[in-house]
C-alpha cells in the first residue's frame, strides 16, 4: 500500500520551475502533511508542491475483497493537509501549491498568507474516477475498516490524523440529503485562513471538481477569506465548485475583497443539494457574492447569511 506522510516540514526560499516537489506516478496514493511550514516559495511553469493528479486506478478486475457481502469497497486514498502554513508564495503560469484528484481530500486548520497568483491556482482539487469495475446490483458503497486501520496505523501522530479523518467524514455526512448515506467520496475545506491573496488573470483561487456518484459531497466550513484583490478579465470565482451533486458552504467569512467575478461559483449539471448558510460577506467591491448555475436543481437552501458594505457591479 503506497502512501506518504510528512510531519513538521520546514521549507523556505525554494523555486520550482516546471516540476513537482511530490509526484506519484503509478497509482492513486495516500498523502498526509501535518504541522508544516512552507515560506518564500516560487512555483512557475506548471510547477506544484504536491501534485496528486492520477485520477484512476486502472483495474478491470478488482481483488475479491472489493466486492463481498453485498458491499463494494471503495478506494481509501485520502489527501490530508492539517495545521500547515503557506506564506509568501508566488504562483505563475499554470502552477498550484497542491493538486489532488484523490477520492477524499481534507484541508484543515491551515493558513495561506501573502500569496500572488497569476494564471494559476492555490488549490486544485480534481475529479477522481473510481476503478472501471462496476458495482453489482444490490451492493452498496462502503470503506474497509481493515484498509483504513492499515493506512492510519504507524508512529506517533498517525492516530490523531485517523481521528481527524473519521470526524470530518462524520461531520460532512450530517449534511447529506440522504440521511441513510455516509459520505465516502468527499472534499472538505475547514477552518482555514486565506489572507492577502492577489490573483491575476485567474479563473479561480480554489478550484474543486468533485465526483458525481453516490455518497459524494463537497463542503467548506468556517474558512476566512480576507484582503483579496483580483485583476482579471476572465470568468473568475474566488472559489469554483464544479460538478458536485451536493455542496455545503457554512460559516465562511469574505471580507475586504475587490475585483471582477464572484466570491463563490457553484456549477453543475445536476445539483441535488446546495446549502449556503451562516456566511458573512463584508466590504466587497465590484465582485458578486454567489453564483449558482445548474441544469437541474433539487434542494437549494440559503439561510442566515450576513451582508454588509457591498458595492457590487457584477451579477
Order of alpha helices (4+ residues) and beta strands (2+ residues): beta-beta-beta-beta-beta-beta-beta-beta-beta-beta-beta-beta-beta-beta-beta-alpha-alpha-beta-beta-beta-beta-beta-beta-beta-beta-beta-beta-beta-beta
